[in-house]
Amino acid sequence: MSTAAVPVSRSLVLADVVPGARVRDAALVLTGAGLIAAIGQLAVPLPFTPVPLTLGTFAVLFVGAALGPVRGALSVVVYMLAGLAGAPVFADGASGWAMASFGYVLGYLPAAAVLGHLARRGGDRSPWRTALAAVGASALVYVPGVLWLMAFLGIGLPEALALGVVPFLIGDVIKAVAAALVLPGAWALLGERGRAPRR
């Protein structure tokens, strides 16, 4: 009987190699929300903008890619609901919606879902594909972020872009590079466990 290697299934995300079912999924969603909250606390206030520099987007990209579109999006929903309920889970221990950066929190939802979808299609298996997927997902964070910033501060689009996009572009490139190293590296470490087809 042949022992040829089983081809890599592109429908897997990293969480799919964890055994279990609903309890596993619930634990993964709660863990994802906790990771976003914990990593997002690493915030650096910038004197020229009300939006802090954080690692929240990187956490969302990692959670979306590792858990897939549904579990990744649910992790963001749990994180958002906790913050809206008053838990200090947003950057720098903030909570609630009455802040200039809340639009970026809203943008975490489509970013996690899209990167999870791309990861399920193999978008996190090579550094180049991962970097491109991360850049695309990061761009989704900016759309509601800029719109919220405009409404919250009562400013126009050029000023909102200057305050809420331009200062963070270099950081997003760095986050994309980090994702391009971490995610394909995790698949390489998993080896054969990431090769079995899943339903």
PyMOL commands that set and color helices and strands:
alter all, ss='L'
color gray80, all
select helices_A, chain A and resi 14-17+22-40+56-67+69-84+91-93+102-120+127-153+157-164+166-194
alter helices_A, ss='H'
color red, helices_A
select strands_A, chain A and resi 43-44+53-54
alter strands_A, ss='S'
color yellow, strands_A
deselect
rebuild
show_as cartoon
